[in-house]
Amino acid sequence: MLFSADPQKQNIAIQLKLIFFLKLLYIADANSLLSVMAEVCSTCGLPKDLCVCGEIEKEQQRIRIRLETRKFGKATTIIDGMDDKNSNLSSIAQKLKTYCACGGTHKNGQIMLQGDHRDRVRDFLVKMGYPQENIELQ
């Protein structure tokens, strides 16, 4: 107890409480310091908010947009050449289907849209940040 008759026990109890408080203060300060530090990109070494890896990867990709005729003479727009490791093909396919108002899917590193949407797909990819000179229409 803190109010014991022995003054030596009182000093030890006070010292232990002080040490416990300082440890809590140190842990709280270390956690706030970690949350303030910016995360660093493992590829380019820049902070995540200044990272340009995604833009560099977009510039290095050669995207082909072509038209194929499937069963029963149905036109299908095929987009390939996008790196499926770095770009989320499923979300890009979903956005393209919404933008072109058509059905489609993504399989084997390709995005397939129902109908002839080559020009609209090129415009959409340019708006997303892909360079126009890297997009080839066939």
N, C-alpha and C positions, 0 to 999 in steps of 0.2 A: 504494500500500500504506500501511497505517496505521503500520507500523514503518519508514518510510523515514528516511534520515539527515537530511532537510531538515525542520526544525521548522515552517516555514511551511506546507508541504504537509500536515503532520500536523494543524495547526490548521484548515485548510480542509476536510480530510476529516471532522474532528470536527464542524465547523459544518454541513456538508452532511447528515451523519447526524442531527444535532439538528433541522435544519429538516424533514427527511423524517419524523422521528418526530412532530414537532409537527403536521405536516399530517395524518398518520394519526390522531392524537389528535383533531384538530378535526373530521375527517370522521366519526369514530366518535361523537363527542359530538353532532354535528348529526343523525345518523341516529337516535340514541336520543331526541333531543328531538322529532323528527318523529313517532316511534312513540308517544310519551307524549301528544302533543296529540290532542284528540278531533276526529273528523271533524264538520263542520258541515253541517246539512241546507240544501240550496239553496233550499227553499221557505219554511221558517219561520225559518231562521237559528239554530235551537237546536242543541246537540250531538245527534248521532245517537241516543244512549241516552235523551235527554229529548224527542225529536221526537214531536209529536202530530199530524202530517199524516195518518197512516193512520187515526187515530180520527176526525178531522174529516171525512175523505172518506167514512168509513162512515156518519156521521151525515147527510151530505148526499144520500145515495143513496136513491131511492124504488124499492123492490124489489116486483115483482108476482109472486105465485105463483098459477098458474092451471092448470086441468085441461082438456085437450083430448082429444077422441076421434079416434083415427087410423083407419087401415085396419082392417077386420074388427072394429070396435068396441073396439079396444085403448085403454085409458086411458094418457095421457101427462101427466106433471107438467112444466110449463114455468116456469122461473125466469128473469125478465128484469128489466132496470133496473139491473143491477150494472155498474159502470164497468170494462170489460175492460182499460183502460190501467193502472189503479192496482191492481186486484186480479187475481191469477192465476187465471183462470177454470178452467184445466185442473186445477190442484191442488184447487180448491174442488169441482169436479165429481167428481174422484176420491174425495175425502173424503165427499161426499154419497152417492155410489154405495156406498161401504163402509158408511156409517151406515145407509142405507135397505135395504141388501142387495138391490140391483137393478142393472139395466144402464142405460146412458145415455151421453150425449155432450154436448159443448159446441160450438155453431156459431153464428156471427153474433151474438155477444154474449149468447147464451142458453144455459142449461143445460137439457137435456131428460132426464128420468128416466122409465123404464118403470114404469107403475103409478100409483096415486093415493097420493102421499106428501106432500100439502100440509102437514099438521100436523107431521109429523116434520121436514120441511125448515124450517119456521118455527122450531121448537125448536132445530134445529141452528144456524141463522143467528143466533139470539139468543145462543146459547152462544159463537159466534165473535165477538160484540161488536157486531153490528148492532142498532140500537134497534128494539124491537118495534113502536113506533108508525109506523116507516117501512116496515114489511113489510105488504103488502096481500094478503089471501087472496081469491081469486075462485072 
